[in-house]
Amino acid sequence: MPPADLRPYFTTFYLTEIDVAQGNVTDSLHPEWANLRLIEGARPQATIGEQEPVCGVRTIFTGPTSTTVRFSTGTSRLWGVGLLPLGWARFVGGQANMLADRLFDAETEPALAGFRPLAECLFGPEPDEAAELERIIAHFAARDVGELPERERILSVHGALLDGDVATVAEMAELARLPAHTVERVCRRHFGFPPRLLLRRQRFMRSLSQYMLDPTLNWIGAMDGHYHDQAQFVRDFHRFMGTSPREYAAQPHPVLAAVMRARQQVAGAAVQALHNPLAVMPET
């Protein structure tokens, strides 16, 4: 977990070590918040939908996603930084919906210039997990942008989004105590998508995480209570993962299955979309 003063902005700082005897390992990321990934070793090939694959990049930035990111990689070490919507407002800025569902080379994309110093200094001559983590923390601690005018609005909207009883935009706006048009604007600017799609994504991610943590539930047992029927869930599965539940279950998930178990144990949420910034706010 990030230190207390940085926790409202990030999900986790995570190190993934992949050891492949030969060839590559392939997996698919689920929809999530924006991520910065800094890579040492084999550089992955990653793609979203029908977009051109990103290849040979050592610092990949992914905007907020509403669909899967397919990737293939060899033996490597990868540090990841998951940015919550409040983290987007502080460390990226600009319209999140303009970078959503897209992959970037963080070292060449002008909008991501603030991350370049970290990319240049993170890895030393030898792997050193503690030293690398300290460099990540120091980088973000030093990037003070002052007051965030929409801080409380972002946190209110995020809290409403995470409430499992909220099923409509009207309910979301009521819980956030904001006009619906304000919720719409805040979501597009800082969360990357309109609130209706975000609520649909939350419903789906609650279901997917339940299944991934306990496949014995089967899909029917893992389905969120807001689904009207199985057909609606299957449509969402195709929308967010580009495949059917049955096809997804038949595929190996050598990276994601391990990551989800570790996230559940450390952060209390198996996927970034369910990570609650309000639950880890530093004490005042």
C-alpha positions in Angstrom: 0.0 0.0 0.0 1.2 3.6 -0.6 2.1 5.7 2.5 -0.9 7.3 4.2 -0.5 10.7 2.6 -0.6 9.2 -0.9 -3.3 6.6 -0.4 -6.2 8.7 -1.6 -4.5 8.9 -5.0 -3.4 5.3 -5.7 -4.7 1.7 -5.5 -1.3 0.0 -4.9 2.3 0.2 -5.9 2.9 -3.4 -7.2 5.8 -5.4 -8.4 5.2 -8.3 -10.7 8.0 -10.7 -11.6 7.4 -13.0 -14.6 9.7 -15.9 -15.3 9.0 -17.7 -18.6 11.2 -20.7 -19.4 10.8 -20.0 -23.2 8.5 -18.0 -25.4 5.9 -15.6 -23.9 3.1 -15.7 -21.5 -0.3 -14.3 -22.6 -3.1 -12.9 -20.5 -5.9 -10.3 -20.5 -6.3 -7.4 -18.1 -9.9 -6.6 -17.0 -11.3 -3.0 -17.0 -9.5 -0.8 -14.4 -8.4 2.7 -13.5 -5.4 4.3 -15.2 -2.1 2.6 -14.7 1.6 3.4 -15.2 3.8 0.3 -15.7 7.6 0.5 -15.8 9.3 -2.6 -17.2 12.7 -4.1 -16.8 13.5 -7.1 -19.1 11.3 -8.3 -21.9 9.0 -5.6 -23.1 5.4 -6.7 -23.7 3.2 -6.4 -26.7 -0.2 -4.9 -25.6 -3.3 -4.0 -27.4 -6.8 -2.7 -26.8 -9.5 -3.8 -29.2 -8.6 -3.1 -32.9 -6.0 -0.5 -32.0 -2.4 -0.8 -33.1 -0.4 -2.9 -30.6 2.1 -1.1 -28.4 5.4 -2.9 -28.6 9.0 -2.4 -27.3 7.9 0.2 -24.8 9.5 0.2 -21.3 7.1 2.7 -19.7 3.4 2.0 -20.7 0.6 4.2 -19.5 -3.0 2.9 -19.8 -5.8 5.3 -19.5 -9.0 4.2 -17.6 -10.4 1.2 -19.4 -13.8 -0.1 -20.1 -12.5 -3.2 -22.0 -9.8 -5.7 -21.8 -6.1 -5.1 -22.6 -4.5 -8.2 -24.1 -0.8 -8.6 -23.6 2.1 -11.0 -24.2 5.4 -10.9 -22.5 8.6 -12.8 -21.6 10.7 -12.8 -18.5 10.5 -9.4 -16.9 10.1 -7.3 -13.7 7.3 -4.8 -13.8 6.4 -2.0 -11.3 2.9 -0.8 -11.6 1.2 2.3 -10.2 -2.6 2.3 -10.2 -4.1 5.8 -10.2 -7.5 6.4 -8.6 -9.6 9.2 -10.1 -8.3 11.6 -7.4 -4.8 10.5 -8.5 -5.7 11.3 -12.1 -6.7 14.8 -11.0 -3.4 15.3 -9.1 -0.8 13.6 -11.3 -2.2 13.6 -14.8 -4.9 16.3 -15.1 -6.9 17.0 -18.2 -9.8 15.1 -19.6 -9.6 11.5 -18.6 -12.2 10.6 -21.3 -9.7 11.8 -23.9 -7.1 9.1 -22.8 -9.6 6.4 -21.9 -9.3 2.9 -23.5 -5.9 3.9 -25.0 -2.2 2.8 -24.4 0.7 5.3 -24.5 4.4 5.4 -24.3 4.7 7.6 -21.2 8.2 8.7 -22.2 7.0 10.3 -25.5 3.4 11.4 -24.8 3.3 15.1 -24.0 0.4 14.8 -21.5 2.4 12.3 -19.4 5.7 14.2 -19.2 5.5 14.3 -15.4 6.3 10.6 -15.2 9.5 10.7 -17.2 11.9 11.4 -14.3 10.6 8.2 -12.6 11.1 6.2 -15.8 14.7 7.4 -16.0 15.7 6.7 -12.4 13.6 3.7 -11.2 15.8 0.7 -12.1 19.4 0.5 -10.9 22.2 -1.8 -12.1 20.8 -4.6 -9.9 17.2 -5.4 -8.9 16.5 -3.8 -5.5 12.8 -3.9 -4.6 13.1 -1.7 -1.5 15.1 1.0 -3.2 12.8 1.0 -6.3 9.8 1.4 -4.1 11.4 4.3 -2.3 12.1 6.0 -5.6 8.4 5.6 -6.6 7.2 7.1 -3.3 9.7 9.9 -3.5 8.7 10.8 -7.0 5.1 11.2 -6.2 5.6 12.8 -2.8 7.7 15.5 -4.6 5.0 16.3 -7.1 2.9 18.8 -5.1 0.3 20.5 -7.3 -1.3 22.4 -4.5 -5.1 22.3 -3.8 -7.4 20.2 -5.9 -10.6 22.3 -6.4 -12.7 19.2 -7.1 -11.2 16.9 -4.4 -14.4 16.5 -2.4 -16.6 16.1 -5.5 -14.4 13.4 -6.8 -14.4 11.5 -3.5 -18.2 11.9 -3.2 -18.8 10.6 -6.6 -16.3 7.7 -6.1 -18.0 6.7 -2.9 -21.4 6.6 -4.5 -20.0 4.6 -7.4 -18.6 2.0 -5.0 -21.9 1.5 -3.2 -23.3 -1.8 -4.2 -26.9 -0.7 -3.7 -26.6 2.1 -6.2 -28.0 1.0 -9.6 -28.9 4.2 -11.4 -27.3 7.6 -12.2 -30.1 9.3 -10.2 -29.3 7.2 -7.1 -25.6 7.9 -7.6 -26.2 11.7 -7.8 -28.4 11.5 -4.7 -25.9 9.7 -2.6 -23.1 12.0 -3.8 -25.3 15.0 -3.0 -24.6 16.5 -6.4 -26.7 17.5 -9.4 -26.8 14.8 -12.0 -25.1 17.0 -14.6 -22.2 17.6 -12.2 -21.8 13.9 -11.6 -21.7 13.5 -15.4 -19.0 16.1 -15.9 -16.9 14.9 -12.9 -17.1 11.3 -14.2 -16.0 12.1 -17.7 -13.2 14.4 -16.6 -11.7 12.4 -13.8 -13.0 8.9 -14.1 -12.9 8.6 -17.9 -16.4 7.5 -18.7 -20.0 8.6 -18.2 -21.6 7.5 -14.9 -24.0 5.1 -16.6 -21.1 3.1 -18.1 -19.1 3.3 -14.8 -22.1 1.8 -12.9 -22.3 -1.0 -15.5 -18.6 -1.6 -15.2 -18.9 -1.8 -11.4 -21.7 -4.4 -11.6 -19.6 -6.5 -14.0 -16.4 -6.2 -12.0 -18.1 -7.2 -8.8 -19.3 -10.4 -10.6 -15.9 -11.1 -12.3 -13.9 -10.7 -9.1 -16.2 -13.0 -7.2 -15.7 -15.7 -9.8 -12.0 -15.3 -10.0 -11.5 -15.6 -6.3 -13.9 -18.6 -6.0 -14.5 -20.4 -9.3 -16.6 -23.0 -7.4 -19.4 -20.4 -7.4 -19.8 -20.8 -11.2 -21.0 -17.7 -13.1 -24.6 -17.9 -11.8 -23.4 -17.9 -8.2 -21.0 -15.0 -8.9 -23.4 -12.7 -10.8 -24.2 -9.4 -9.1 -27.7 -9.0 -7.7 -28.4 -6.0 -10.0 -28.4 -8.3 -13.1 -31.9 -9.1 -14.4 -30.9 -12.4 -15.9 -28.0 -14.4 -17.3 -28.4 -13.0 -20.8 -27.7 -9.5 -19.5 -24.6 -10.7 -17.8 -23.4 -12.4 -20.9 -23.9 -9.2 -22.9 -21.8 -7.3 -20.4 -19.1 -10.0 -20.6 -18.8 -9.5 -24.3 -18.8 -5.7 -23.8 -16.1 -5.6 -21.2 -13.9 -8.6 -22.0 -14.6 -9.3 -25.7 -15.4 -12.9 -25.1 -18.1 -15.1 -23.5 -18.0 -16.2 -19.8 -17.4 -19.8 -20.9 -14.5 -18.9 -23.3 -12.9 -16.8 -20.6 -13.2 -19.5 -18.0 -11.5 -22.0 -20.3 -8.5 -19.7 -20.8 -5.5 -19.8 -18.5 -4.8 -16.6 -16.5 -1.3 -17.1 -15.2 -0.7 -13.4 -14.4 -4.1 -12.0 -13.5 -5.2 -14.9 -11.2 -2.0 -14.4 -9.0 -2.4 -10.6 -9.1 -6.0 -10.7 -8.0 -5.3 -13.0 -5.0 -2.4 -10.8 -3.9 -4.5 -7.6 -4.2 -7.3 -9.2 -2.2 -5.0 -10.1 0.6 -3.1 -6.8 0.7 -5.6 -4.2 -0.4 -9.0 -5.9 0.4 -10.1 -5.5 -3.2 -9.2 -8.1 -5.8 -9.5 -5.5 -8.7 -8.7 -1.8 -9.0 -12.3 -0.8 -9.9 -13.5 -2.0 -6.4 -10.7 -0.3 -4.5 -12.2 2.2 -2.0 -10.1 5.4 -1.4 -12.4 6.4 1.4 -11.5 3.3 3.4 -7.8 4.1 3.4 -7.8 7.9 3.9 -5.1 9.0 6.3 -6.3 9.9 9.8 -6.6 13.6 10.6 
